[in-house]
């Protein structure tokens, strides 16, 4: 039976101060972790177990917000869009302005959306889902495939088969399991047309994360991340971040004690 994800998760979290807290079995309020270690060591262990088995109760359970800073995006040239006159109308909410004839992304918005995408990725990995990295740019093939390999997941960085998702049983001549999440390093193909996987994933109800440049359409992407999809430094940063998010989710999964 082909397994797909039909429910989409989304989290919108405002910026908040990080504090050390613990959820105990008899209260939902944050308490001082140091005091618990001294006075209630048993309850602390029970709390840690609850955190491991109920990650959805925490806005950033996997700590993906610590993987990067806004300056990292700036240094990787994520803020550089295409030339003026190429802006897709649906990308206007993510644009800061224009400089020297080039569109500039609002990195504050990119940071927030990228954190949401990384958090979702970590949850999929935590649940044992299949994650597929997708790119059709030859210059990024090795970067994308290496990231997927290091994360223990899959990559498709070659020319896309039009029926790979929508008619997989006929292609592979048997029952197949579709990916639970598709991470698209670019939502366009080398001809500047929308990648076929964007439409096909939407048809099959597979959630997608997509790096959407200023000339891209973010509407069919579950978690759009506005930013440069051409710069090698930017693509390397994206791949490293999603790789690390996957590994964080898997490491938390390994902490669950076997019954």
Residue pairs with C-beta under 8 A, 6 or more apart in sequence:
1 175
2 168
2 169
2 175
2 176
2 177
2 178
3 177
3 178
3 180
4 178
4 180
4 204
4 205
4 206
5 129
5 180
5 181
5 205
5 206
5 207
6 205
8 207
8 222
9 120
9 123
9 207
10 116
10 120
10 223
11 59
11 116
11 119
11 120
12 116
13 59
13 60
13 115
13 116
19 30
20 32
20 33
20 34
21 30
21 31
21 33
22 30
22 31
22 33
22 36
22 44
22 47
22 48
23 30
23 47
23 50
23 51
23 57
24 31
24 36
24 40
24 43
24 44
24 46
24 47
25 43
25 46
25 47
25 50
33 44
36 43
36 44
36 47
37 44
49 257
51 57
51 58
51 61
52 252
52 255
52 256
53 256
55 61
55 62
55 123
55 126
55 252
56 123
59 119
60 115
60 119
61 122
61 252
62 119
62 122
62 123
62 126
62 245
62 248
62 249
62 252
63 248
64 115
64 118
64 119
64 121
64 122
64 245
64 248
65 115
67 118
67 241
67 244
67 245
68 114
68 237
68 241
70 107
70 108
70 111
72 237
73 79
73 107
73 110
73 111
73 114
73 227
73 237
74 107
75 233
76 231
76 233
76 234
76 236
76 237
77 228
77 231
77 233
77 234
78 105
78 107
78 110
78 227
78 228
78 231
78 234
78 237
79 96
79 104
79 105
79 107
79 110
79 227
79 228
80 102
80 104
80 105
80 228
80 231
81 87
81 95
81 102
81 103
81 104
81 105
81 213
81 214
81 215
81 228
82 102
82 103
82 213
82 214
82 215
83 101
83 102
83 103
84 98
84 101
84 102
84 103
86 103
86 214
86 215
87 95
87 103
87 214
87 215
88 214
88 215
88 216
88 217
90 217
90 218
90 219
91 212
91 214
91 215
91 216
91 217
91 218
91 226
93 109
94 105
94 106
94 109
94 110
94 212
94 218
94 226
95 103
95 104
95 105
95 106
95 214
96 104
96 105
96 106
96 107
97 104
98 104
103 214
105 214
105 226
105 227
105 228
106 226
109 226
110 225
110 226
110 227
113 223
113 224
113 225
113 226
114 225
114 227
114 241
116 223
117 209
117 223
117 225
117 242
118 241
118 242
118 245
119 245
120 181
120 207
120 209
120 223
121 131
121 181
121 183
121 209
121 242
121 245
121 246
121 249
122 245
122 246
122 248
122 249
122 252
123 249
124 131
124 180
124 181
124 249
125 131
125 151
125 245
125 246
125 247
125 248
125 249
125 250
125 253
126 249
126 250
126 252
126 253
127 180
127 253
128 253
129 179
129 180
129 181
130 153
130 154
130 177
130 178
130 179
130 180
130 181
131 148
131 151
131 153
131 154
131 179
131 180
131 181
131 182
131 183
131 246
132 148
132 153
132 154
132 155
132 156
132 179
132 181
132 182
132 183
133 144
133 145
133 147
133 148
133 153
133 154
133 155
133 156
133 157
133 183
133 185
133 239
133 242
134 144
134 155
134 156
134 157
134 160
134 182
134 183
134 184
134 185
134 195
134 197
135 141
135 144
135 155
135 156
135 157
135 184
135 185
135 186
135 235
136 157
136 158
136 159
136 160
136 186
136 188
136 189
136 190
136 195
137 185
137 186
137 190
137 230
138 190
139 232
140 157
140 185
140 186
140 232
140 235
141 157
141 158
143 232
143 235
143 236
143 239
144 155
144 157
144 185
144 235
144 239
145 155
145 157
146 239
147 155
147 239
147 240
147 242
147 243
148 154
148 155
148 243
149 155
150 243
151 242
151 243
151 246
151 247
152 246
152 250
153 246
154 179
156 164
156 197
160 189
160 195
160 196
160 197
161 171
162 196
162 200
163 170
163 171
164 171
164 197
164 200
165 178
165 197
165 200
165 201
165 203
165 204
165 206
166 200
166 203
166 204
168 176
168 178
169 175
169 176
178 204
178 206
179 206
180 206
180 207
181 206
181 207
181 208
181 209
182 197
182 201
182 206
182 207
182 208
182 209
183 208
183 209
183 210
183 242
184 195
184 197
184 198
184 208
184 209
184 210
184 211
184 221
185 211
185 229
185 235
185 238
185 239
186 195
186 210
186 211
186 213
186 216
186 229
186 230
187 194
187 195
187 198
187 210
187 211
187 212
187 213
187 216
187 217
187 218
187 221
187 229
188 194
188 195
188 213
188 215
188 216
188 229
189 195
189 196
192 215
194 216
194 217
197 208
198 208
198 210
198 220
198 221
199 220
201 207
201 208
201 220
202 208
202 220
207 222
207 223
208 220
208 221
208 222
208 223
209 221
209 222
209 223
209 225
209 242
210 216
210 218
210 221
210 223
210 224
210 225
211 225
211 227
211 229
211 235
211 238
212 218
212 221
212 224
212 225
212 226
212 227
212 229
213 226
213 227
213 228
213 229
213 230
214 226
216 229
218 224
218 226
225 238
227 234
227 238
228 234
229 235
